Amino acid sequence: MNILTIVGARPQFIKAAPVSQALRARHREVLVHTGQHYDVAMSDVFFAELGIPQPDVNLGVGSGSHGQQTGRMLMAIEEALLGERPDWVLVYGDTNSTLAGALAAIKLGVPVAHVEAGLRSFNRAMPEEHNRVLTDHCADLLFCPTQTAVDLLATEGLASGVHLVGDVMVDALRQHAEMARQRSDVLARLGLLPKGYLLATVHRPYNTDVPENLRSIFAAFNDIYRRSGRPVVLPLHPRTRQRMDDLALDPPDGVRLIDPVGYLDMLALEQAAAMILTDSGGIQKEAYTFAVPCVTLRPETEWVETVQAGWNVVAGADRSAIVQAATQYTWPADLPPSVFGDGHAAERIVEVLERA
């Protein structure tokens, strides 16, 4: 079996790692990197740390508007498909790389498998929502991380080819969480104590491209620092850094900006944080898996299970809501229930592809 896998952004590198390992044990995989994330901090370091083979094809698409980026990807992926003639195209998540890969494949009659199918935020202002919906309706195989995702697909009339396999990010965490604890010295480098800080990530356009939202979030971080005495450590995404420069926005005293970190360092920071504040979907799941309280800096989440279990509070960009969630919410005393699988999703994905 010949599989062409398309990745382009940090979360996809993480998801692809266990699946690529399982695939390459028995089949041929061609790994195509679109170049959506193309710098060392957001791309190269993840391939090295996760043990993913270097991409067989690097399209080097880079940044641009959604239309420009997706259009360039479509053209380049089509060329790769014509050259490789794979049995399946495997796409991940909800980025422009995901949609471009699915569209290029179906135009050439190549079947598509979508990992992390069935997620919905029901916020059509998010480009990711359009990407994931369209990809699901293009795909021949839909690999769902949770029963909620399976049920949501059913409401859209998608039942054929749907498989509940679990979350491949849990596979990756099981492989790398202990490695991060043993190998990463990020806490020592930054002078941080376990549970002595909060960890934040801010990169979604909902926050970065709306000045009042970005200012509100930073003000909330400073309020939390003044109430708790714990700084908010923020690995700064390139988009967020650019927006801060555009707005001449200086971080308040309670916010400690650091450069983007590798996967193992990020896992170490997550596990030792007193709390995580994020607009990232993947980090919400990682916080849940590590039993670290999470405040979501968006008005909704695709991972409703984390909210239902009481380990995630959706606060959006509202200053008072963020501060209240971080300082007054009563978090569960018991460990989070296991809803994202048993760490063997990659193996199930390969088995389904072999039967298809």
N, C-alpha and C positions, 0 to 999 in steps of 0.2 A: 504494500500500500504506500502511495506517494502523497504526502500531506504538505500543503503550502500554508504556513502559519504567518499571519500578519500582525505585527505589533508596531507601536509608535510612541507610547507614553509610559511613564514610570509604573502605573498600576498594572499595565499589561505585561511588562517585563516580569513582575512578581507572579502574576497569574500563570504566565507561560512556563515558568521554570519547572514546576513539577510535571506539567503535561508534556513538555518537551523531553524530559528525562524518561517518562514512561513510554512515549512514542518511539524514541530513538533506540530503545532496548529491542524493538521488534520490527520497526518500519523505517522508511526514509522520510525525513522531514527537511523541508527547505524553509529557513527562517528569513522572512522579509521584514526589514525595519524601514518604515516609511520616512523616518527622520522628523516626525512631529515634535518629539523632544530630542534635541540634537547636541546639547552641550555635555561636557564630561559629568557635571554634577547631577544632571537630570537623566542621563542615559548610560554612558559608558561604565560608570561605577557599578551600576546594577547588574550588568552582564558579568562583570568580574566577580562580584560578591555572591551572586546567586548560582554561579557555575553554569550559566547558560552559554552555549556555544556562540561565538561571534556570529552576527547575521551573515547568511550566505549572500544576501542582496541588501544593500543600503541605498534607498532611493533618494535620500538627501533632500526631501521636500522642504523642510524648514517651516518657518512661520508665515503668516499672512492672514487675510480675511478668511472666514469660513468657506466662502465660495471658491476663492483662489486656491486655498490649501486642498480642499476636497477634490477640486477639478484636476490639480496637478497629480494628486494621488491616484485618481482614477486612470489617468493616462499611463502613469508609470506601472501601476499594478497590472493593468491589462497586458503590458509588454512582458512582465514577469510570468503571467499566467500562460501566455502564448508560447513562451520559451520552455516552461516546465511541464505543462499539461498535467496538472495534479489530479488525483482522484477526488480530493476534498480540499476546500479552503476553510481554514480554521480562524475565526476572529473572536476577539475578546472585548467585553464591556460595552462602552458607549461613546467612544471618541470619533473624531472625523476619520481616523484610520479604520475604525470598525466599519463604518458605513461605506467608505470608499471600497474596502475589500469586498464587502458583500455585494455591492452594486456591480463592480467589475466582474465578479465571478458569475453572477446570474446572467449577465449580458452574454457571456461566453458559454453558458450551459454547464458550468462547473458547480456541483452541489456545495452548499455552505453549511457549516456547523458553527453555532454561536454559543460560546461559553459565557455564562452569567446572563442567561436569557430570563425574561419575565419580570425584570425590575421596572417599577414605575414610581415616579415622583408626582405625577399628575400636574406638573408645572410645565406648560408648553412654552414658557419663556426661556427654559433651559435648552440650549442646543443639544445637550446630552439626551434629553427626553426624546427628541425627534430621532436622533441617531439610533437609540435602543429600540424604539417602536418599529421604525422602518426595517432595521436589521432583523428583528424577530419575524417580521412578515415576509422577509426574503428567504429566511433560513429553512433548510430541509431538516436539520437536527437542532433542537433547542435544549441545551444543557442548563438546567435550573439549579440554583444553589439552595432554595428552600421550597417548602410546600406552598407558601404564600405566592411565590413566583409562578408555580404551576397553576394555581387557582386563577391568578390574574390573566395568564395566557388563555385559559379556558373561557373567560368572560369575553375575550376578543375573538373567539372561534378557533383558537389554535390548540388542538389536542394531538394531532398526528405528529410524530417525531419528537414529542416532548418527553424529557427524561429528568427525573429528580436524581441528581448525582452528588449533591453537596457542594460546598464552596471550595474552590481550588486555593483560595487565599489561606484557608485553614491548613491545607496541605503544606503550603509554603511556611506558615508559622511553625508548624510542628517540626519542620526540617531545620529552621533557622533561629528560633527563639532562644534555645539554650546556647547555640553558637554565639549569638549576640551577647548574651550575659558573660560568656567566657572570654570572648575576643575583643569586644569593644571597650575602649578606654575613654569614651566620649564624656562620661560624667566627670572623670578626673581632669580631662583637658579643659572642661568648662568650669570646673570648681563647683559642681553641683552635688547635693546630697540626695539620696533616695527619698522620695516624697517631700522634698524641700522646694519643689517648683511645680508649676503648671506648664504643660506643653501645648502649643497652639500651632495650627496651620491655617493659612488664609490665602486662597488662590482663585476661587470661583469668580467669574465676572459679576455675579450678583453682589459681591462685596468689593472687588477691586475696581470695578468700573462705575460704581456709584459713590461719589465722594462722601456723602453724608453717612453711608453705611460703613465705609472704612474708618472714618473719624469716630463713629459711634462705637465700633468694635475696639479701637485702641483706647478710647475713654473707659470702656467697661473693663478692659484688661488692667488699666491703672487703678480703677476702683477696687478690683479684686485684690490687687497687690496691697493697697492701703489697708484693706480689711483683714487680709490673711497674713501679710508679711512675706508671702511667697512670690517671687518674680514669675512672669510669664515668658517662657523661652519660645521664640518664634523663628524657626528655620525659614528664611525669606525666599519665597518663590520669585523667579525673575520677573513675572508679571506684576507681582505685588510691589517689588522694589521699584519698578518703573513708574507705577502709579503714585507711589510715595514721593518719588522725585518730581513727578509732574505737579503734584499738589503742594510741594515743599512741606510735606508732612514729616515732622520729626517724631520719633517714638517717645512716649512718656517715660517717666522714671521706672515704672513697673514693668516695662517691656524690654526684654533683652533679645536683640536681633542677632542671629547667627547665619552663616552661609548654609545653603542646602547641604544635607548630610546623606551619606550612603544608607543602604537598606539596613545593614546590621546596626549602625549607630542609631538609626531611627527606631528600630525595635528596642534597643537598650533604653533610649530616652522614653519611649512609650511605657515600657514595663516599670520604670522607676518613677514615673510622674504621679503626683497626687491627683491630677485630673487632666483631661485632654479637652481642648476647645478647638473645634475643627469644622471646616466646610467640605471636607473630603469624605466621600462615601466609604472608601477602603479603610481609612483610619478609624471611622466609627466602628467597623467590624473588629479591627485589631484591638481597640480599646475594650470592646465587649469581651473578646476572647481572653484578654489579659486581666479582666475584672477591674478595669480602671474606669471610674466615672467619666462620662462624656457629655459635653454640651455641644450641640450642633448649631453652627452659625449660619443656618439657612432656615427658611420658613417651612421646610418639609424634609423628609428623609425617605429614601427608597428602602431603608432597612428598618421597617416598622417593628420587627421583632425585638430590636434593641430597646425601643421605647416601651413596648408592651411589657418587657421584663423589668423595667424600671432602671435600666443602666444608662439611658440616654435621654436627655431633655432637649427638645427642639426649641431654640430661643430666637432664631433669626439673627438680625443685626441690631435688634433693639437693646440699647444700653442697659436699661433697668432689668429686662428679662434675662439678659446674660448674667448680670451680677446676682440676681435673685437665684437663678439656677445654680450658680457656682458656689454661693455662700449659704443658702438657706434650704436647699432641697435635701431631703433625707434619702440617702442611697440604700439599696438593699443590703441586708446583713449576710445573705447567702450568696454563694457563687452563681453566676449567670447560668441558666439552663442551656444545654447544648442544642442549638437549632440550626447550626451551619454545617453539620456533617461530622464525619469521624476521621477526616484527614486522608481519605482514600478516593477523593473525587477524580483525580487524574487517572487512576486505574480504571474507574468505571467509564470515563470518557473514551479511553482507548478501546475498551471492550465493546462499547456501543458502535464505534466507528468500524470495528472489525466485523460486526454482524450486519452492518447497513448495506 
